[in-house]
Amino acid sequence: MAFWSSTSVFTSKVPRKILFMFTLSLSVTYLFYSLMSCYNSLQFPLQENYVYQGRLVTEETTFVTLREKLYSASQGLAEFTEAERTTAVPAVKDHAEAEERTMEWIRTQASPTKSAAAYRTTALEREHQEFSTTDSELRVNCTMDYGEKKLPQAIIIGVKKGGTRALLEALRVHPDVRAVGNEPHFFDRNYEKGLDWYRDLMPSTLEGQITMEKTPSYFVTNHAPKRIHSMARDIKLIIVVRNPVTRAISDYTQTLSKKPEIPTFEVLAFKNRTLGLIDASWSALRIGIYALHLESWMQYFPLSQMHFVSGERLIVDPAGEMAKVQDFLGLKRIVTDKHFYFNKTKGFPCLKKPEDSSTPRCLGKSKGRTHPKIEPDVIRRLHKFYKPFNMMFYQMTGQNFEWELEEDSESRSSQDS
């Protein structure tokens, strides 16, 4: 009895207004710490999106992630505050109204609207393209992920071991060129996957930029001309050609590096070495019969849509060849001699940024391999085999690549030795 009487006395002495303010203060403090806890949990994912594994993501991706985290956190907060409203402070009307306004603001900011879903889908597609089609080699043009994916307006269709990779990397320095790094092999190996699959491989481009790809095997694929023509009749085709004898040796050198057990070049090049019968069915030699393959392409495309790059001149005068390629593609001559540095060790030019004093970037170890020594008689026989096809190719293209001068030079050097 004494306890209850003392309690009633204490209650009667304390004004109800003070009790009300005390209760309100506790409730507001609790809500404040709840919101601060939610805010702190949102800060880490935001930082993680920018620095996780050192990968830079787009602002759209970060925005979508933030909204997802905020939305999930606001749902939990809504459930908690609803329970708090019905049990802890049922009598504090002003506090309930303030809390309701706070929750309404959070729901408005965090609701997963249709635009957010669109942002999320676009961001995921862009992130996939950025990390699935790019490689670690030199890239100077920085369009990032903006724009839209288009089918290529120009393709480097050949030839293998002619200098196609060097040409592509030089073109990628140009700000108006966007090219997929890997070889898609769409028109020879993946055609059944459809144009939508092919388009999805391409990088996003802005208005005025050119989408490109390179797959050197297209030039020697019988059905590639028809397939490319059905996709785009006005497409521009680039073919990098090289002395077919040198090209064959380079082709063999690449295969030898992967399969050291293969027979010698001399064995593979001849059906009958004694009779001097060349085995033109061997792919390393068949690719070099350029006139035969060009005939298939001319059935679908005029020469005005083709540009032939000299693989030899691309090494000794890369800026000169790049000027012609840029003219053919309708581009400004931005890639000049300032972008090249000749590497004497590798024997070909390396790319560099003209405003940068850092070490130039060269192509990978698979480029510039030392060729095995081939018997002079074999080289002489191959030059003789290719000569009529080369003459026909010169006539078809209207260009003289002067590969016979190399043959004469090699003959004189062999006689001197």
Secondary structure by P-SEA (a helix, b strand, c coil): caaaaaaaaaaaaccaaaaaaaaaaaaaaaaaaaaaaaaaaaaaaaaaacccccccccaaaaaaaaaaaaaaaaaaaaaaaaaaaaccccccaaaaaaaaaaaaaaaaaccccaaaaaaaaaaaaaaaaaacccccccccccccccbbbbcccccccccccccaaaaaaaaaacccbbbbccccccccccccccaaaaaaacccccccccccccccccccccaaaaaaaaacccbbbbbbbcaaaaaaaaaaaaaaaaccccccaaaaacccccccccccccaaaaaaaaaaaaaaaaaccccccbbbbcaaaaaacaaaaaaaaaaaaccccccccccccccccccbbbbbcccccccccccccccccccccccaaaaaaaaaaaaaaaaaaaaaaccccaaaaaaaaaaaaaaac
